[in-house]
Amino acid sequence: MNSEMQNFGVCLLPEPHTIIADTLNYDEAIPVYITEAAQFLSEGQAKKALQTLNRAPVKIPDCPWGWIVAATAHCSLKNFTVAREVSQRGLQQVGKNTHLFDCLGVSFCGLTDYANAQNSFLSALQSDIHNTNAVVNLANVFMSQNQPDAAFEILQQGLKQNPDSSEIRHLLVQLHPAWIQPLVGGKLRLRRQAPDDEDFLARCFADQAFMNKYHRFMVNRQTKQNIGNTLKQNPRYSVLKQKSVQWLIEQAVGDSQENPRYYPIGLASLAEIQLNHQRAEVLIGFPEPAHRGHGTPLAAMLLLLDFVFNRIGFNKLTSIVYGDNPYSQRSTLALGFSQEGFRPRQLRDLNTGAWLDIYDNGLLQSDFRTQARLARLSGHLLGFDITRSRTETTVFEQ
């Protein structure tokens, strides 16, 4: 698979075990040499699978499984030109077949021919709407062409036909537009970082005192060009590719409520996003001391809690606090987090050589719902109670 496609996920080939299972349900008898080749393929021995097919004294060209095994094996070996030819010959010989269309699409992707890959995966779905491989592969093709909306739409359609598919649901969650929508409450707005923010971000990363509290081990000597290049990447793919989300914290100025003007005052992130476990680590910081009080950090954290538990639907949020920042640890616990661990001399500051203690904190969604203090504070600072969900379904439930 070419490097660009790998950024989004390797296209899925017909699963060898599925091929074997399907051969058992095939109406006609399958030649022994094909079942033996399929077995080798299921064991990860693509070369032996091809050798078994090639050595057969008599070949049965109208049996689709021989073509499927051969095309899958060639794709596994990255013989994409041969895989394309085998898939096309097989389709000519046996007619429409969802597995062969899958192999054909994968071979076109390997050859960076995304237009034909898209058509092949569409044909695979037309042949079998329950082919979840084709759904995921088609989404990958759209993403490779920077069309996240088209990818999201095909995943939504695919999930309707295959509601039990964890692969489709997992990718759908990562591409959901909720990740890029601004979070607004009171006088604050959290929006995804954009190319115009590079000056502010450069100042933040160059501020060693701030970074020591926000993310001490983030590369803080990035050039402005490097920051700009990062910001040019489509934010829709950040969960999929970096397992993280970064926001700019902005404060409204002026009295206009209909069209407020905002200016940046801080940074917020969800890092170490683990969708399988529905959890993430939260980071939040303000470079200027003037913005670290008066309820501003609290309001920003309340917005993040609302997003994490009510919009996305995570089960848990974690927070790691350095031992030399006792104020942050007290504030974290005051928000309802529980201290789950303390790791003395866990990390070493490479700038000073000092050893750092680490506090591990966590907040479960079930505990979040019972926090009367959060309900009261969010009502005052944001204008709504974050402990009560304001949406019918979360991203994980859609």
N, C-alpha and C positions, 0 to 999 in steps of 0.2 A: 504494500500500500504506500502511496506517495506521502511525503512529509506533511503536506497541507491537510490531507484527509485525516492523518493520524491525530492532528490537533483536536479533532472533534470525536473521534472514535472509529475503530476499525470496522469496516463493513462486515456484516455477519454472513458466513457461508451456511449452507444447509448443514444442520447438526448431524454428524455421522450416526450417532445413536438413533436419531429420528429417522434417518434414511433406513437403517436396519429395521426399525419398528414398522416403518411404512411398507417395506418389502414383504413383511409377513402378512400384511393385509391386501397385498396386490392380488388381483383376480387370477392372473395367469402364473404359471410356474416360472420361477426365476432361475436361470442357469447357475450352477454351483460356482463357476469361476467369478461371477458377479458378486454373489454373497460372500465369497472368500475375500474379494477385493474390498468390499464394504467393511468387513471385519478389520482388515489391516488399516483402513482409513480411520475407523473408530478408535484404534489404538495409537493414532498419531503417526502411522507409517505410510505416508502418502506415496513414497517411491515404490514401496512393495505393492501397494494397491495398483499402481500403474503397471508394474511388471506383471502382476497376476492377470490383469486385463489383456496386456499385449501378448502374453504367452499362450492364451487360450487358442487351441487348434481350430475351433469353430466359434465364430462370434455371432451373436443374435442382435442385429442392428435395430430391430423394432422393439426391443426391451428398453424402456426409458432409464432404468436404474444403472445400466452400464455407462450411459452418457453422463448421468448425474454424478456417479462416483468419479469418473475420469475428469470432468470439469472441476469438481470440488478439489480433487487432488492437485490439479495443475494450479488452481488459485492458491491453495495452501503453500505450494512451492514457489509462488510468485511468477509462475510462467503465464503471465497474463495474456500475451498474444495467442499462445496455444490454447489457453482456457477459453478465450473468445471464440476461436475457430471451432473447438469441440462443442461448445454450447450452441453455436449457430447450426452446426451440422446435426446435433441431436434434436434441436427444435424442428428442423426440416424433416427429420426422419420420423419422429414420434408425435409431432404436433405440439400445441401449447402445453407447457408444463411449468408449474410455479417454481420448482427447484432449479430448473435449467435457466429460467429467466433471472433468478437470483444470482446464479453463477455468472451469467452473462453481464449482469449489472456490476458485480464485483470486479470482473475482468476489465470492464470499461473504466471503472474508478481507478484501477491499477495503472491504466494507460492515460489517466487524467482526461478522459473523454466524458465529462459530466452530463452533457446533454443526452447522449445515448444511454448512459447509466440511469438517468432519471426515467427515460422511456422504458428501460428494461424492468426496473423495479415497479413501475406502474402496471406493466403487463403481468408481473408476478402477482400483484394484488388483484388484478382483474381475474386471474385464473383461480385465486384462492384468497378471499378477504381475511382469512384467519392466519395468513402467513405473516407472523409477527416480525420475522427477519426482514421482510420486504418493507414493512412500516419503518423500522429503525434505519434501514439502509437508505430509504428515500429521504428521511429526515436528515441523515448525514450528508447526502448529496446537496440538499438545499442549503445546509449550513456551510458547506464548502464553497458555495457561491454567495455567501453572506446574505442569505434570505431566511432569517430566524422566524419571521412570521409565517412563511410558507411551511417551514419545518414544524412549527408549533401546531399549525392547522392539521397537517397530516397525522401528527401524533394524537391529536384530539379525536380525529375520525377513527384512527386505528384502535384507540382505547375503547371507543363505543362498541366496536366489533369484537374486541378482545379484552374485556374488563379485568381479566385475571392476569394479564401480562405485566409482570414486574419490570421487564426491560423497557416497555413503552412508558409506563408510569414514571419510572425513574428519570428517563430523559425528559419527559413532559414537565416534571417538577423543576428541573434545572433550567429549562427554557422559558418558564412562565414569566409573562410581562410584569408580574408583581414585583420582581426583583429590581426593576429599573424605575418604578414609579416613586415620586417624591413622598416623603413622610412629613405631614404638616400638623402642627398643633400649637396653640397659643401664639407666641411670637417667633417660633422656631420652624425651620424647614430643614430636613435632611434630604439632599438630592445626590444622585450619583455623580462622581467626579467626571469632569469633562476637560477637553483640551485647553479651554480658557482658564483653567485653574492651575496651570503649571507654575506660575509665579508664586502663588500662595503655598502650594505644596513644596516647592523648592525651599522656601523660607522655613517651613515646618521641619523638613528633613535636615536642614542645616543647623537647627536649634538643638544642640546636644542636651541641654537641660530638659527641654520638652520631650525629646525622644526617649530620654532615660525613664520617663514616667509612662509614656504612651506605648512605645514598642522599642525597648533598648537594643534589640538585636536586628532590627530592620536596617537594611543598607541605607545609611543616612548621608552618604556622600555622593549620591546620584547626581549626574550632570543634568542640567536643564533639558538637554536633548533627550536623554534617556527617559526622563519623566514624561516629556512630551510624546515620545514614541509609545509609552505604555498607555497614556491617556487616549491615543488614537484608536486603540483596540475597541471593538464593539463591546460595550458593557453587558450586552445580553448573554455573552458567553463566559462571564467571569466565574459563575458558580460551576459551570461545566469544566472549565479549563484550570482555574486557579483555586477552586473550592473556597472562594472568599468573595466578599462584597465590600466596597469602600464608598463611603458617603462624605460629602462636605456638610458640616453643620453651619447653617446660616441663620442670622438674626434679622428680623424685620426692622426697618427704620421708617420713621414717619408715621402719620396717623391714618393713612389710607388702608382700609380693610379690604377693599375690592381689588386693588392692584398694589400690594405692598412691594417695597424694594428691599432686597436682601443683600447682606454682605457676609463673607465667610469669617467664622470665628473659631472653628475647630474641625476635628476629624473624628470619624466613627467607622468601625469595621466589624464585620462578622468574619471570623477566620476559622480555619479547621472545620469547615462545614462537612458534616457527615450525614448524608441524607438517609442512609440505611438505618442509622440510629436516631435520626431526627434531633440532632443537637449541633451546637456551634459555640465558639468562644467569642465573647464580646470585648471590644476595645473602644475606648472613648477618651478624648483629650483635647485640651485647649491651650494653645501656646502662650496666650496673654493672661497674666494673673487676673486682670479685670473681668474676665469671662468665666472664672472658676468658681464664682460665688453667685449670690442673689438668685439661686434656683435654676440657673441656666444649665449646668451639667445634669441636674436632676430631671429637668424637663426633657433634655435630649435622651437620657437613658429611658425615661418613661415611653417616649416615642419608639425606641428600639424594642422595648418589651412588648408593646402593643403589636408591632410588626412581627416579631418572632413567634409569639404565642397565638395571636388572633388572625394574622393574615397568612403566614406561612404554615403554622400549626406544628412547630417543633415541640418535642417532649421536654427538652432540657436546654438551658443556657448556662455556659460556664464562664468564669472570670478568673484569670490568673493575675495575681498582684505581687509585685516585688516587695521583699521584706523591708526595704528602706523607704516605703511609701505608706506609713501607717494610716494616714488620713484617707487614702483611697480604700484601704481595707475596711476601715470603720464605715465608710460611705456605702461600700458594697454590701456589708452585712445589714445596714439600715434599710436597704432596698428589699430585703427578704431573702437574700442569698444565704446559704449555709456554708460554713467553712468545712470542707470535706477532707482537707489535708494540709499539712505543713511540712515543707521539705527544706531542711537547713542546708546551707552551702550547696545549693542545687546547681547554680550557674556561676560562671566566672565572667566578670566584666572585662572584656579584652582591652578596653581603654585604660582602666585604672588597675587591673589585676585583682580587684576586690571580689570576694565571694558573696553571692547573693542568696538570701533565703526566698522561698516561694510559698505563697498562700494559694491553695486550690479551693475555689468556691463554686457552688452550683445552685441553680434554681429550677425546680421542676414545674411544669405547667400546672399540675394539680395543686402545688403550694402557692403558686402565683395567683390562682383564682380565689384564694382565701385571704389575701392580704388587704385588710381593711385600710391600712395606712396608704397603700398604693392607690386604692380606689379614691380616697379623699384627696391625696396630692394631685393625682391626674385630673380629677374634676376641677381642681383649682387652677392648675398650671396649663392644662391642655384644653379643658372645656368638655371632657368626656371621661367616663370611667373605663380605664383600660382593662380592668379585671373582668369586664363583661364583653364578650365578643360582639362586634358590630357587623359581622358578615355571617351569612348563612353557612358557608363552607370555607374551609381553609384551602390553601394551594394543594396540600396533600390529599384532601378529600375530593377535589374536583376531577 
